[in-house]
Amino acid sequence: MSNRAIETGRQHVIPSNLLLIVVEILIAILVWYSGDWFFSGSEETFGTLHSYIFIWTTVIIASTASLNSIFASLSAHDSLTVTRNSLELTRGAIRPFMTVIEYKEEPFKTDSGQILPAIWLTLTNSGGLPADNIYAAIKLVEVESGGNLNTLKEQDKPLGVLFPSQKYNVAQIINAEHVSLFNEGKTRIYIDIRYKVGENPFYTIQAYSIGSRIPNTERVLTVIPEEQSWK
C-alpha cells in the first residue's frame, strides 16, 4: 500500500470515531425511552439516569478504544508493507549494472603482430556494487531469411570482478568473409553478460546491428543499438 493510502486511512480515524459516538448516543437515547414505551419506566428498567449515562459512557470509551486499536493495527501493517517495498526498491537499485557504453571499429593487433579488423566493446559496471564472476558471451550472427540467426563467430570472456565505474575493453575479431554481410545489413552482435553479487545472479543482454557507412568498403563500420534488457 502506498503512503497516500496510509494517509487516507489516517484521515478516516476522526470521522469514524465521531460516527461511532453519535450512533451509540442515539442507541442509548432510544433504549432509555424504550423503558417508557414498552416497560414500567426507564428508571425502573435501567436505573437512574446518572447510572445509565455512566454505563453508556463506559461503553462509548471502550468501543472507540477498540476502533482506534483496529486503525492502529492497520496503519502498522501498512507501514510495514511500505517499508518492505522500499527495501526491495533499494536492493534493486543498489546492485551492479553491467552494460556496453561504447563501441568502435579499430584494428586488433595479435601477439604475432598480425593486424585484424575488430569491433571494440567497452563494458562498464554502472551500478553501486562490484560485479563478481562476470562472464561475457559475445556472438557475431548473420540474420538469415525468415529471421533465423546463424552464429558466425562466438567469443566467451571471463572477466572476474568489475568495480563500480570500472571499464573493460573487449574486442570482437571480424573475419574478411563476413564483411560482405555488413553491407547487406545482415549482421548483428549479441552480448550476454552474466554476473553475481554473492549468490544473487544478474544478467545484461544487448544487441547491435552492424553495417558499413560506405558501400563495398571493409572499413568504417557503424554499430546501431537494437535492444537491451537487464535482470
C-alpha positions in Angstrom: 0.0 0.0 0.0 1.2 3.5 -0.8 1.8 6.4 1.5 -1.3 8.1 0.1 -3.3 5.1 1.1 -1.9 5.2 4.6 -2.7 8.9 4.9 -6.2 8.3 3.6 -6.7 5.7 6.3 -5.5 8.1 9.0 -7.9 10.8 7.7 -10.8 8.3 8.4 -10.0 7.9 12.1 -11.7 11.0 13.4 -14.8 10.8 11.2 -15.2 7.1 12.1 -14.8 7.8 15.9 -17.4 10.6 15.6 -19.8 8.4 13.7 -19.4 5.6 16.3 -20.1 8.0 19.2 -23.1 9.6 17.5 -24.6 6.1 16.7 -24.1 4.9 20.2 -25.6 8.0 21.8 -28.7 7.6 19.5 -28.9 3.9 20.5 -28.6 4.9 24.2 -31.4 7.5 23.9 -33.7 5.0 22.1 -33.0 2.4 24.7 -33.7 4.8 27.5 -37.0 5.9 26.1 -38.0 2.4 25.3 -38.4 1.9 29.0 -41.2 4.3 29.0 -42.7 2.9 25.8 -42.6 -0.8 26.5 -41.8 -1.4 30.2 -42.8 0.1 33.5 -40.5 3.1 33.0 -36.9 4.0 32.2 -35.7 4.4 35.8 -37.4 1.2 36.9 -36.0 -0.7 33.9 -32.4 0.8 33.6 -31.8 2.5 36.9 -31.2 6.2 37.5 -30.3 8.5 34.5 -26.9 9.2 36.0 -26.1 5.5 36.3 -27.4 4.9 32.8 -25.2 7.7 31.4 -22.2 6.3 33.2 -22.8 2.8 31.7 -23.0 4.2 28.2 -20.0 6.5 28.7 -18.0 3.4 29.6 -19.4 1.6 26.5 -18.5 4.5 24.2 -15.0 4.8 25.6 -14.4 1.0 25.2 -15.8 0.9 21.7 -13.8 3.9 20.5 -10.6 2.5 22.1 -11.3 -0.8 20.2 -11.9 1.1 16.9 -8.7 3.1 17.3 -6.8 -0.1 18.1 -8.0 -1.6 14.8 -6.9 1.6 12.9 -3.5 1.5 14.7 -3.0 -2.2 13.7 -4.0 -1.5 10.1 -1.6 1.5 10.0 1.2 -0.5 11.4 0.6 -3.3 8.8 0.5 -0.7 6.0 3.7 1.0 7.3 5.4 -2.4 7.4 4.3 -3.1 3.8 5.7 0.3 2.6 8.9 -0.3 4.5 9.3 -3.8 2.8 8.6 -2.3 -0.6 11.1 0.5 0.0 13.7 -2.1 1.0 13.0 -4.1 -2.2 13.4 -1.0 -4.3 16.6 -0.1 -2.5 18.0 -3.6 -3.0 17.0 -3.4 -6.7 18.8 -0.1 -7.1 22.0 -0.9 -5.1 23.4 -3.6 -7.4 25.8 -3.9 -10.2 24.7 -3.0 -13.7 26.9 -4.4 -16.4 26.4 -2.7 -19.8 28.2 -1.7 -23.0 28.7 2.0 -23.1 30.9 2.4 -26.1 31.6 0.6 -29.4 34.1 1.5 -32.1 35.8 -0.1 -35.1 39.5 -0.3 -34.6 42.2 -2.8 -35.7 43.3 -5.5 -33.3 47.0 -6.4 -33.1 47.7 -10.1 -32.2 50.7 -11.3 -30.2 52.3 -12.3 -33.5 51.9 -8.7 -34.9 49.0 -9.5 -37.2 46.6 -6.7 -37.7 42.9 -7.8 -37.8 39.7 -5.8 -38.2 37.7 -5.7 -35.0 34.8 -4.1 -33.2 35.8 -3.0 -29.6 33.1 -3.0 -26.9 33.7 -1.1 -23.7 31.9 -2.8 -20.8 31.4 -1.0 -17.5 29.7 -1.5 -14.2 27.4 1.4 -13.8 25.8 0.1 -10.6 26.6 0.7 -6.9 28.2 -2.7 -6.1 31.1 -4.7 -7.5 30.1 -7.4 -10.1 31.7 -10.8 -9.5 32.1 -13.9 -11.6 31.5 -11.9 -14.8 31.1 -13.9 -17.9 30.6 -12.2 -21.2 29.4 -14.2 -24.3 29.8 -12.2 -27.5 28.2 -13.5 -30.7 28.6 -12.3 -34.2 25.5 -13.5 -36.0 24.0 -13.4 -39.5 20.3 -12.7 -39.9 19.1 -15.2 -42.4 15.8 -15.0 -44.4 12.9 -15.7 -42.2 14.7 -14.1 -39.2 16.8 -17.1 -38.3 20.1 -16.4 -36.7 23.3 -18.1 -37.9 26.2 -17.7 -35.5 29.3 -16.7 -37.4 31.7 -16.3 -34.5 31.4 -16.6 -30.7 33.7 -15.4 -28.0 33.4 -16.2 -24.3 35.3 -13.9 -22.0 35.5 -14.5 -18.2 36.3 -11.1 -16.6 36.4 -11.8 -12.9 35.4 -8.8 -10.8 34.5 -5.3 -12.1 34.1 -2.5 -9.5 31.6 0.4 -9.9 32.6 2.8 -12.8 35.4 0.4 -13.8 35.7 -0.3 -17.5 36.9 -3.2 -19.6 37.5 -3.3 -23.3 36.7 -6.5 -25.3 37.5 -6.9 -29.0 35.3 -9.0 -31.4 37.5 -10.0 -34.3 35.9 -9.5 -37.7 36.8 -12.0 -40.4 37.1 -10.8 -44.0 34.5 -13.2 -45.3 31.9 -11.6 -43.0 32.4 -8.0 -44.3 30.0 -8.5 -47.3 27.2 -9.2 -44.8 27.8 -5.8 -43.2 26.9 -4.1 -46.4 23.7 -6.1 -46.7 22.7 -5.2 -43.1 22.5 -8.8 -42.1 25.0 -8.8 -39.3 24.4 -8.4 -35.5 26.4 -8.5 -32.4 24.8 -10.0 -29.3 26.3 -9.5 -25.9 25.2 -11.7 -23.0 26.8 -10.7 -19.7 26.2 -12.9 -16.7 27.5 -11.7 -13.2 26.8 -12.1 -9.5 26.7 -10.3 -6.1 27.4 -13.1 -3.7 24.9 -15.8 -4.7 22.5 -13.4 -6.4 22.7 -13.8 -10.3 22.1 -10.9 -12.7 22.4 -10.5 -16.5 22.6 -7.9 -19.2 21.7 -8.7 -22.8 22.3 -6.2 -25.6 22.1 -6.4 -29.4 23.6 -4.2 -32.1 23.2 -4.2 -35.9 26.4 -3.7 -37.9 26.7 -2.1 -41.3 29.1 -0.2 -43.5 28.7 3.5 -43.9 30.5 3.3 -47.3 29.2 0.6 -49.7 31.7 -2.1 -50.7 34.1 -1.0 -48.0 35.7 -3.2 -45.4 36.3 -0.3 -43.0 34.3 2.4 -41.3 31.7 0.3 -39.7 28.6 1.7 -38.0 27.1 0.0 -34.9 23.4 0.6 -34.2 21.9 -0.4 -30.8 18.8 -2.5 -31.2 17.7 -3.9 -27.9 18.7 -4.4 -24.3 17.5 -5.9 -21.1 18.6 -6.3 -17.5 17.7 -8.6 -14.7 
